[in-house]
Amino acid sequence: MFGYDKMFDFNRDGKLDGWERAAKFRVMEEMMRNDDDLFDNEEPDVFADAGLDYSELEYMDFDERREALEVAGLDPDEFDF
């Protein structure tokens, strides 16, 4: 077992079961997503400029997100969530 794997061996049995592997890959995926955000600074963040949080918009239902975008002065049809 490698050093990074030991972090996810929650039951300390020396091997990763399915749930532990899923937790490991979820953390790795989140780290990679955050790394991608670091390099995406070239494009202006229209959501932040309008006072909106992209993460919150992702979790809203369709009608709620559409209304939030319209209130912020953005055209909801321009964005694909």
N, CA, C and O atoms as a printed pandas DataFrame, in Angstrom:
     atom_number atom_name residue_name chain_id  residue_number  x_coord  y_coord  z_coord
0              1         N          MET        A               1    0.850   -1.170    0.000
1              2        CA          MET        A               1    0.000    0.000    0.000
2              3         C          MET        A               1    0.895    1.232    0.000
3              4         O          MET        A               1    1.853    1.316    0.769
4              5         N          PHE        A               2    0.580    2.173   -0.857
5              6        CA          PHE        A               2    1.357    3.396   -0.982
6              7         C          PHE        A               2    0.954    4.387    0.098
7              8         O          PHE        A               2   -0.101    4.244    0.717
8              9         N          GLY        A               3    1.797    5.396    0.326
9             10        CA          GLY        A               3    1.563    6.379    1.371
10            11         C          GLY        A               3    0.244    7.103    1.242
11            12         O          GLY        A               3   -0.453    7.303    2.237
12            13         N          TYR        A               4   -0.109    7.500    0.028
13            14        CA          TYR        A               4   -1.355    8.229   -0.182
14            15         C          TYR        A               4   -2.564    7.325    0.075
15            16         O          TYR        A               4   -3.592    7.778    0.578
16            17         N          ASP        A               5   -2.428    6.043   -0.276
17            18        CA          ASP        A               5   -3.514    5.087   -0.054
18            19         C          ASP        A               5   -3.801    4.909    1.436
19            20         O          ASP        A               5   -4.952    4.718    1.829
20            21         N          LYS        A               6   -2.773    4.971    2.253
21            22        CA          LYS        A               6   -2.952    4.766    3.698
22            23         C          LYS        A               6   -3.904    5.793    4.298
23            24         O          LYS        A               6   -4.582    5.511    5.286
24            25         N          MET        A               7   -3.958    6.981    3.706
25            26        CA          MET        A               7   -4.865    8.016    4.191
26            27         C          MET        A               7   -6.318    7.579    4.082
27            28         O          MET        A               7   -7.160    8.035    4.855
28            29         N          PHE        A               8   -6.622    6.701    3.131
29            30        CA          PHE        A               8   -8.001    6.310    2.867
30            31         C          PHE        A               8   -8.315    4.898    3.366
31            32         O          PHE        A               8   -9.411    4.391    3.129
32            33         N          ASP        A               9   -7.392    4.276    4.036
33            34        CA          ASP        A               9   -7.642    2.965    4.642
34            35         C          ASP        A               9   -8.297    3.199    6.000
35            36         O          ASP        A               9   -7.656    3.081    7.045
36            37         N          PHE        A              10   -9.577    3.531    5.963
37            38        CA          PHE        A              10  -10.284    3.950    7.173
38            39         C          PHE        A              10  -10.405    2.835    8.207
39            40         O          PHE        A              10  -10.395    3.108    9.407
40            41         N          ASN        A              11  -10.519    1.589    7.765
41            42        CA          ASN        A              11  -10.644    0.491    8.724
42            43         C          ASN        A              11   -9.294   -0.153    9.057
43            44         O          ASN        A              11   -9.239   -1.129    9.806
44            45         N          ARG        A              12   -8.226    0.383    8.511
45            46        CA          ARG        A              12   -6.842   -0.037    8.799
46            47         C          ARG        A              12   -6.602   -1.534    8.604
47            48         O          ARG        A              12   -5.904   -2.172    9.392
48            49         N          ASP        A              13   -7.197   -2.087    7.530
49            50        CA          ASP        A              13   -6.978   -3.504    7.255
50            51         C          ASP        A              13   -5.855   -3.734    6.245
51            52         O          ASP        A              13   -5.567   -4.879    5.897
52            53         N          GLY        A              14   -5.221   -2.668    5.775
53            54        CA          GLY        A              14   -4.091   -2.793    4.866
54            55         C          GLY        A              14   -4.461   -2.824    3.402
55            56         O          GLY        A              14   -3.574   -2.921    2.553
56            57         N          LYS        A              15   -5.746   -2.744    3.072
57            58        CA          LYS        A              15   -6.165   -2.696    1.675
58            59         C          LYS        A              15   -7.390   -1.798    1.563
59            60         O          LYS        A              15   -8.130   -1.609    2.528
60            61         N          LEU        A              16   -7.590   -1.249    0.366
61            62        CA          LEU        A              16   -8.711   -0.350    0.141
62            63         C          LEU        A              16   -9.892   -1.124   -0.431
63            64         O          LEU        A              16   -9.769   -1.788   -1.461
64            65         N          ASP        A              17  -11.023   -1.034    0.234
65            66        CA          ASP        A              17  -12.235   -1.633   -0.323
66            67         C          ASP        A              17  -12.873   -0.630   -1.284
67            68         O          ASP        A              17  -12.327    0.452   -1.500
68            69         N          GLY        A              18  -14.006   -0.977   -1.852
69            70        CA          GLY        A              18  -14.645   -0.126   -2.857
70            71         C          GLY        A              18  -14.969    1.263   -2.342
71            72         O          GLY        A              18  -14.728    2.250   -3.036
72            73         N          TRP        A              19  -15.508    1.356   -1.146
73            74        CA          TRP        A              19  -15.879    2.658   -0.588
74            75         C          TRP        A              19  -14.644    3.520   -0.339
75            76         O          TRP        A              19  -14.663    4.724   -0.592
76            77         N          GLU        A              20  -13.581    2.907    0.154
77            78        CA          GLU        A              20  -12.349    3.655    0.420
78            79         C          GLU        A              20  -11.714    4.137   -0.889
79            80         O          GLU        A              20  -11.220    5.263   -0.959
80            81         N          ARG        A              21  -11.724    3.290   -1.926
81            82        CA          ARG        A              21  -11.206    3.717   -3.235
82            83         C          ARG        A              21  -12.043    4.861   -3.806
83            84         O          ARG        A              21  -11.505    5.807   -4.380
84            85         N          ALA        A              22  -13.365    4.767   -3.644
85            86        CA          ALA        A              22  -14.243    5.836   -4.140
86            87         C          ALA        A              22  -13.937    7.149   -3.428
87            88         O          ALA        A              22  -13.906    8.202   -4.065
88            89         N          ALA        A              23  -13.713    7.101   -2.126
89            90        CA          ALA        A              23  -13.373    8.315   -1.374
90            91         C          ALA        A              23  -12.053    8.893   -1.878
91            92         O          ALA        A              23  -11.926   10.106   -2.040
92            93         N          LYS        A              24  -11.082    8.038   -2.124
93            94        CA          LYS        A              24   -9.778    8.482   -2.623
94            95         C          LYS        A              24   -9.928    9.174   -3.981
95            96         O          LYS        A              24   -9.388   10.260   -4.190
96            97         N          PHE        A              25  -10.661    8.544   -4.900
97            98        CA          PHE        A              25  -10.812    9.125   -6.225
98            99         C          PHE        A              25  -11.634   10.401   -6.188
99           100         O          PHE        A              25  -11.403   11.305   -6.990
100          101         N          ARG        A              26  -12.586   10.491   -5.277
101          102        CA          ARG        A              26  -13.382   11.723   -5.145
102          103         C          ARG        A              26  -12.489   12.882   -4.694
103          104         O          ARG        A              26  -12.603   13.992   -5.214
104          105         N          VAL        A              27  -11.619   12.628   -3.746
105          106        CA          VAL        A              27  -10.691   13.668   -3.280
106          107         C          VAL        A              27   -9.738   14.064   -4.400
107          108         O          VAL        A              27   -9.472   15.248   -4.603
108          109         N          MET        A              28   -9.227   13.076   -5.126
109          110        CA          MET        A              28   -8.314   13.382   -6.231
110          111         C          MET        A              28   -9.018   14.195   -7.308
111          112         O          MET        A              28   -8.447   15.139   -7.853
112          113         N          GLU        A              29  -10.272   13.825   -7.618
113          114        CA          GLU        A              29  -11.035   14.561   -8.615
114          115         C          GLU        A              29  -11.251   16.010   -8.185
115          116         O          GLU        A              29  -11.137   16.927   -8.998
116          117         N          GLU        A              30  -11.560   16.208   -6.918
117          118        CA          GLU        A              30  -11.783   17.559   -6.405
118          119         C          GLU        A              30  -10.488   18.375   -6.450
119          120         O          GLU        A              30  -10.515   19.566   -6.762
120          121         N          MET        A              31   -9.365   17.743   -6.142
121          122        CA          MET        A              31   -8.085   18.442   -6.200
122          123         C          MET        A              31   -7.758   18.850   -7.630
123          124         O          MET        A              31   -7.264   19.952   -7.867
124          125         N          MET        A              32   -8.029   17.966   -8.579
125          126        CA          MET        A              32   -7.754   18.281   -9.977
126          127         C          MET        A              32   -8.681   19.386  -10.477
127          128         O          MET        A              32   -8.260   20.249  -11.249
128          129         N          ARG        A              33   -9.928   19.363  -10.045
129          130        CA          ARG        A              33  -10.869   20.410  -10.451
130          131         C          ARG        A              33  -10.405   21.762   -9.920
131          132         O          ARG        A              33  -10.471   22.764  -10.632
132          133         N          ASN        A              34   -9.942   21.795   -8.691
133          134        CA          ASN        A              34   -9.446   23.045   -8.116
134          135         C          ASN        A              34   -8.188   23.518   -8.822
135          136         O          ASN        A              34   -7.988   24.723   -8.973
136          137         N          ASP        A              35   -7.324   22.590   -9.262
137          138        CA          ASP        A              35   -6.131   22.968  -10.013
138          139         C          ASP        A              35   -6.512   23.590  -11.346
139          140         O          ASP        A              35   -5.875   24.545  -11.789
140          141         N          ASP        A              36   -7.542   23.060  -11.990
141          142        CA          ASP        A              36   -7.988   23.615  -13.266
142          143         C          ASP        A              36   -8.476   25.046  -13.088
143          144         O          ASP        A              36   -8.267   25.887  -13.962
144          145         N          ASP        A              37   -9.121   25.327  -11.966
145          146        CA          ASP        A              37   -9.609   26.675  -11.707
146          147         C          ASP        A              37   -8.474   27.687  -11.605
147          148         O          ASP        A              37   -8.658   28.862  -11.922
148          149         N          LEU        A              38   -7.307   27.238  -11.166
149          150        CA          LEU        A              38   -6.172   28.151  -11.024
150          151         C          LEU        A              38   -5.715   28.693  -12.374
151          152         O          LEU        A              38   -5.239   29.825  -12.465
152          153         N          PHE        A              39   -5.861   27.884  -13.422
153          154        CA          PHE        A              39   -5.386   28.275  -14.736
154          155         C          PHE        A              39   -6.479   28.896  -15.593
155          156         O          PHE        A              39   -6.219   29.269  -16.737
156          157         N          ASP        A              40   -7.670   29.014  -15.080
157          158        CA          ASP        A              40   -8.802   29.532  -15.841
158          159         C          ASP        A              40   -9.066   31.004  -15.523
159          160         O          ASP        A              40  -10.201   31.468  -15.627
160          161         N          ASN        A              41   -8.029   31.731  -15.138
161          162        CA          ASN        A              41   -8.190   33.127  -14.740
162          163         C          ASN        A              41   -8.166   34.091  -15.919
163          164         O          ASN        A              41   -8.382   35.289  -15.738
164          165         N          GLU        A              42   -7.907   33.591  -17.113
165          166        CA          GLU        A              42   -7.812   34.470  -18.269
166          167         C          GLU        A              42   -9.181   35.023  -18.672
167          168         O          GLU        A              42   -9.276   36.129  -19.204
168          169         N          GLU        A              43  -10.208   34.272  -18.423
169          170        CA          GLU        A              43  -11.564   34.651  -18.802
170          171         C          GLU        A              43  -12.248   35.326  -17.600
171          172         O          GLU        A              43  -12.174   34.811  -16.484
172          173         N          PRO        A              44  -12.900   36.451  -17.814
173          174        CA          PRO        A              44  -13.546   37.123  -16.686
174          175         C          PRO        A              44  -14.674   36.275  -16.104
175          176         O          PRO        A              44  -15.384   35.588  -16.838
176          177         N          ASP        A              45  -14.832   36.326  -14.802
177          178        CA          ASP        A              45  -15.854   35.560  -14.123
178          179         C          ASP        A              45  -17.150   36.361  -14.087
179          180         O          ASP        A              45  -17.359   37.180  -13.193
180          181         N          VAL        A              46  -18.013   36.119  -15.063
181          182        CA          VAL        A              46  -19.247   36.893  -15.178
182          183         C          VAL        A              46  -20.179   36.643  -14.000
183          184         O          VAL        A              46  -20.957   37.522  -13.630
184          185         N          PHE        A              47  -20.111   35.460  -13.410
185          186        CA          PHE        A              47  -20.970   35.163  -12.269
186          187         C          PHE        A              47  -20.548   35.958  -11.044
187          188         O          PHE        A              47  -21.391   36.540  -10.361
188          189         N          ALA        A              48  -19.254   35.987  -10.763
189          190        CA          ALA        A              48  -18.764   36.750   -9.610
190          191         C          ALA        A              48  -19.019   38.237   -9.811
191          192         O          ALA        A              48  -19.372   38.941   -8.865
192          193         N          ASP        A              49  -18.843   38.715  -11.034
193          194        CA          ASP        A              49  -19.108   40.123  -11.320
194          195         C          ASP        A              49  -20.572   40.478  -11.087
195          196         O          ASP        A              49  -20.887   41.615  -10.738
196          197         N          ALA        A              50  -21.474   39.503  -11.279
197          198        CA          ALA        A              50  -22.905   39.728  -11.082
198          199         C          ALA        A              50  -23.329   39.419   -9.644
199          200         O          ALA        A              50  -24.507   39.524   -9.305
200          201         N          GLY        A              51  -22.358   39.033   -8.795
201          202        CA          GLY        A              51  -22.673   38.734   -7.396
202          203         C          GLY        A              51  -23.217   37.336   -7.186
203          204         O          GLY        A              51  -23.907   37.082   -6.199
204          205         N          LEU        A              52  -22.916   36.421   -8.105
205          206        CA          LEU        A              52  -23.392   35.044   -8.006
206          207         C          LEU        A              52  -22.221   34.090   -7.799
207          208         O          LEU        A              52  -21.088   34.384   -8.180
208          209         N          ASP        A              53  -22.508   32.958   -7.198
209          210        CA          ASP        A              53  -21.504   31.917   -6.986
210          211         C          ASP        A              53  -21.827   30.750   -7.914
211          212         O          ASP        A              53  -22.919   30.186   -7.848
212          213         N          TYR        A              54  -20.886   30.391   -8.775
213          214        CA          TYR        A              54  -21.116   29.330   -9.753
214          215         C          TYR        A              54  -21.494   28.019   -9.080
215          216         O          TYR        A              54  -22.378   27.310   -9.561
216          217         N          SER        A              55  -20.837   27.686   -7.974
217          218        CA          SER        A              55  -21.132   26.431   -7.276
218          219         C          SER        A              55  -22.578   26.397   -6.802
219          220         O          SER        A              55  -23.242   25.366   -6.909
220          221         N          GLU        A              56  -23.063   27.500   -6.286
221          222        CA          GLU        A              56  -24.452   27.555   -5.837
222          223         C          GLU        A              56  -25.409   27.433   -7.015
223          224         O          GLU        A              56  -26.450   26.784   -6.906
224          225         N          LEU        A              57  -25.067   28.049   -8.130
225          226        CA          LEU        A              57  -25.913   27.963   -9.319
226          227         C          LEU        A              57  -26.039   26.523   -9.812
227          228         O          LEU        A              57  -27.101   26.116  -10.284
228          229         N          GLU        A              58  -24.947   25.748   -9.702
229          230        CA          GLU        A              58  -24.966   24.359  -10.156
230          231         C          GLU        A              58  -25.986   23.524   -9.393
231          232         O          GLU        A              58  -26.598   22.622   -9.964
232          233         N          TYR        A              59  -26.173   23.815   -8.116
233          234        CA          TYR        A              59  -27.050   23.004   -7.283
234          235         C          TYR        A              59  -28.497   23.485   -7.275
235          236         O          TYR        A              59  -29.361   22.822   -6.702
236          237         N          MET        A              60  -28.770   24.617   -7.895
237          238        CA          MET        A              60  -30.145   25.117   -7.959
238          239         C          MET        A              60  -30.923   24.333   -9.009
239          240         O          MET        A              60  -30.348   23.813   -9.966
240          241         N          ASP        A              61  -32.237   24.255   -8.820
241          242        CA          ASP        A              61  -33.041   23.643   -9.877
242          243         C          ASP        A              61  -33.155   24.640  -11.036
243          244         O          ASP        A              61  -32.802   25.811  -10.899
244          245         N          PHE        A              62  -33.645   24.165  -12.153
245          246        CA          PHE        A              62  -33.647   24.948  -13.394
246          247         C          PHE        A              62  -34.323   26.310  -13.232
247          248         O          PHE        A              62  -33.750   27.338  -13.596
248          249         N          ASP        A              63  -35.545   26.318  -12.686
249          250        CA          ASP        A              63  -36.300   27.563  -12.565
250          251         C          ASP        A              63  -35.643   28.548  -11.600
251          252         O          ASP        A              63  -35.609   29.752  -11.855
252          253         N          GLU        A              64  -35.127   28.028  -10.496
253          254        CA          GLU        A              64  -34.473   28.885   -9.501
254          255         C          GLU        A              64  -33.209   29.520  -10.089
255          256         O          GLU        A              64  -32.949   30.706   -9.890
256          257         N          ARG        A              65  -32.424   28.707  -10.818
257          258        CA          ARG        A              65  -31.191   29.218  -11.431
258          259         C          ARG        A              65  -31.528   30.262  -12.505
259          260         O          ARG        A              65  -30.863   31.293  -12.608
260          261         N          ARG        A              66  -32.555   29.988  -13.292
261          262        CA          ARG        A              66  -32.972   30.920  -14.349
262          263         C          ARG        A              66  -33.361   32.266  -13.738
263          264         O          ARG        A              66  -32.978   33.321  -14.244
264          265         N          GLU        A              67  -34.118   32.217  -12.656
265          266        CA          GLU        A              67  -34.547   33.449  -11.996
266          267         C          GLU        A              67  -33.361   34.218  -11.411
267          268         O          GLU        A              67  -33.289   35.441  -11.528
268          269         N          ALA        A              68  -32.430   33.491  -10.780
269          270        CA          ALA        A              68  -31.253   34.141  -10.192
270          271         C          ALA        A              68  -30.422   34.835  -11.272
271          272         O          ALA        A              68  -29.937   35.947  -11.063
272          273         N          LEU        A              69  -30.259   34.186  -12.417
273          274        CA          LEU        A              69  -29.498   34.786  -13.515
274          275         C          LEU        A              69  -30.207   36.024  -14.063
275          276         O          LEU        A              69  -29.569   37.039  -14.343
276          277         N          GLU        A              70  -31.515   35.934  -14.211
277          278        CA          GLU        A              70  -32.270   37.083  -14.719
278          279         C          GLU        A              70  -32.206   38.261  -13.762
279          280         O          GLU        A              70  -32.036   39.401  -14.194
280          281         N          VAL        A              71  -32.339   37.999  -12.458
281          282        CA          VAL        A              71  -32.268   39.071  -11.457
282          283         C          VAL        A              71  -30.886   39.727  -11.481
283          284         O          VAL        A              71  -30.763   40.931  -11.259
284          285         N          ALA        A              72  -29.850   38.934  -11.751
285          286        CA          ALA        A              72  -28.483   39.462  -11.809
286          287         C          ALA        A              72  -28.202   40.181  -13.124
287          288         O          ALA        A              72  -27.121   40.740  -13.310
288          289         N          GLY        A              73  -29.170   40.167  -14.030
289          290        CA          GLY        A              73  -28.989   40.864  -15.298
290          291         C          GLY        A              73  -28.302   40.040  -16.365
291          292         O          GLY        A              73  -27.798   40.595  -17.341
292          293         N          LEU        A              74  -28.272   38.729  -16.201
293          294        CA          LEU        A              74  -27.632   37.840  -17.177
294          295         C          LEU        A              74  -28.704   37.083  -17.947
295          296         O          LEU        A              74  -29.790   36.832  -17.425
296          297         N          ASP        A              75  -28.402   36.724  -19.180
297          298        CA          ASP        A              75  -29.329   35.955  -20.011
298          299         C          ASP        A              75  -29.146   34.469  -19.697
299          300         O          ASP        A              75  -28.098   33.905  -20.011
300          301         N          PRO        A              76  -30.141   33.822  -19.086
301          302        CA          PRO        A              76  -29.999   32.415  -18.708
302          303         C          PRO        A              76  -29.779   31.471  -19.896
303          304         O          PRO        A              76  -29.229   30.383  -19.728
304          305         N          ASP        A              77  -30.200   31.880  -21.077
305          306        CA          ASP        A              77  -30.036   31.036  -22.245
306          307         C          ASP        A              77  -28.594   30.969  -22.747
307          308         O          ASP        A              77  -28.265   30.119  -23.574
308          309         N          GLU        A              78  -27.741   31.854  -22.255
309          310        CA          GLU        A              78  -26.335   31.871  -22.668
310          311         C          GLU        A              78  -25.481   30.833  -21.919
311          312         O          GLU        A              78  -24.349   30.553  -22.312
312          313         N          PHE        A              79  -26.032   30.271  -20.846
313          314        CA          PHE        A              79  -25.236   29.386  -19.974
314          315         C          PHE        A              79  -25.809   27.980  -19.976
315          316         O          PHE        A              79  -27.024   27.784  -19.975
316          317         N          ASP        A              80  -24.910   27.007  -19.980
317          318        CA          ASP        A              80  -25.301   25.605  -19.981
318          319         C          ASP        A              80  -24.820   24.959  -18.680
319          320         O          ASP        A              80  -23.616   24.846  -18.451
320          321         N          PHE        A              81  -25.739   24.544  -17.850
321          322        CA          PHE        A              81  -25.393   23.910  -16.576
322          323         C          PHE        A              81  -25.691   22.446  -16.614
323          324         O          PHE        A              81  -25.465   21.744  -15.628
